[in-house]
Amino acid sequence: MATMAELLDCIDDPDDDSTRAYQLVDEIARSGDTSLLPLLAVELDNFLNTGHFYGRDVIADALAGLGGIDVLPLLITASARNLGDDQDGLQTTILELMSTDKHRSRVVLDELRADGPPEIQPQVMSAYELLDSGLI
């Protein structure tokens, strides 16, 4: 089974072409080990704080694969942090996650719209637009 240390090593390896990192993400997701969710959330925050968008994207994929819709608020919040990239990877992860359960996604977005901080509201509205667009 893949470990967090292996995943973090891949993320920090300048020679990794992302193949191994995403293989490890898949292994972590298949493990079903939800005890990793808090560790992944901490690592996501670390990558956001250091402006490391590749690390953010890889960890976001691991979170989505392991935590499902329950991590949508965390990913929406992460998308509100501008790291100066186009966020294609993160947005794809959010889109794919929401497509797994549109009804629950809408419930989560309703909660974020009602109780979420103002800085994530544009991302919440964008997520609603994606749900309503028929793209997912």
C-alpha positions in Angstrom: 0.0 0.0 0.0 1.2 3.5 -0.8 2.2 5.7 2.0 2.0 9.4 2.5 5.7 9.7 2.7 6.0 8.0 -0.8 3.4 10.4 -2.2 5.1 13.5 -0.7 8.5 12.3 -2.1 7.0 12.0 -5.6 5.4 15.5 -5.3 8.8 16.9 -4.4 10.8 14.9 -7.0 11.6 17.3 -9.9 12.2 14.2 -12.1 8.7 12.7 -11.4 6.5 13.2 -14.5 3.4 12.8 -12.3 2.7 9.2 -13.3 4.0 7.7 -10.1 2.4 10.4 -8.0 -1.0 9.7 -9.5 -0.5 5.9 -9.2 0.1 6.4 -5.5 -3.1 8.6 -5.3 -5.0 5.7 -6.8 -3.6 3.2 -4.3 -4.4 5.5 -1.4 -8.0 6.0 -2.7 -8.4 2.2 -3.2 -7.1 1.5 0.3 -10.2 3.1 1.8 -8.1 4.2 4.8 -10.1 7.3 5.9 -7.6 7.8 8.8 -5.4 9.5 6.1 -8.0 12.3 5.5 -6.7 14.6 8.3 -3.1 14.1 7.1 -4.1 14.8 3.5 -6.0 17.9 4.6 -2.9 19.2 6.5 -0.7 18.5 3.4 -3.2 20.4 1.2 -3.0 23.4 3.5 0.8 23.2 3.5 0.9 23.2 -0.3 -1.6 26.1 -0.5 0.5 28.1 2.0 3.7 27.5 0.0 2.0 28.2 -3.4 2.8 24.7 -4.6 0.0 24.1 -7.1 1.2 20.7 -8.3 1.2 19.4 -4.7 -2.2 21.0 -4.2 -3.6 19.2 -7.2 -2.2 15.8 -6.3 -3.4 16.0 -2.7 -6.8 17.2 -3.9 -7.1 14.1 -6.0 -6.2 11.9 -3.1 -8.7 13.6 -0.9 -11.5 13.3 -3.5 -10.7 9.7 -4.1 -10.6 8.8 -0.5 -13.2 11.2 1.0 -15.7 11.6 -1.7 -18.3 14.3 -1.5 -17.5 14.9 2.1 -14.3 16.7 1.1 -16.0 19.0 -1.4 -16.0 21.9 1.0 -12.3 21.5 1.5 -11.6 21.5 -2.3 -13.9 24.5 -2.9 -12.1 26.4 -0.2 -8.7 25.4 -1.8 -9.9 26.7 -5.1 -10.5 30.1 -3.6 -6.7 30.4 -2.9 -5.0 32.0 -5.9 -1.7 30.3 -6.5 -1.2 32.1 -9.9 -2.0 29.0 -12.0 -5.0 28.2 -14.1 -6.3 25.6 -11.6 -7.2 23.2 -14.4 -6.2 20.1 -12.4 -8.1 21.2 -9.2 -11.2 22.3 -11.2 -11.2 18.9 -13.0 -11.0 17.1 -9.6 -13.9 19.2 -8.3 -16.0 18.6 -11.4 -15.4 14.9 -11.4 -16.1 14.7 -7.7 -19.4 16.6 -8.1 -20.4 14.3 -11.0 -20.3 11.3 -8.7 -23.3 12.5 -6.7 -25.0 15.6 -8.0 -27.7 15.7 -5.4 -25.3 15.5 -2.4 -23.1 18.0 -4.2 -26.0 20.5 -4.3 -26.7 19.9 -0.6 -23.0 20.6 0.2 -23.1 23.8 -2.0 -26.3 24.9 -0.3 -24.5 24.6 3.1 -21.5 26.5 1.8 -23.6 29.2 0.3 -25.5 29.6 3.6 -22.6 29.2 6.1 -19.4 29.4 4.1 -17.0 32.4 4.4 -17.4 35.3 1.9 -14.1 34.5 0.2 -15.4 31.2 -1.2 -18.7 32.4 -2.4 -17.5 33.0 -6.0 -16.3 29.4 -6.2 -19.6 28.1 -4.7 -21.5 30.0 -7.4 -19.2 28.6 -10.1 -19.8 25.1 -8.8 -23.6 25.7 -8.9 -23.2 26.9 -12.5 -21.4 23.7 -13.4 -24.1 21.5 -11.8 -26.8 23.5 -13.7 -25.0 23.5 -17.0 -25.6 19.9 -17.8 -21.8 19.3 -18.3 -21.9 16.9 -15.4 
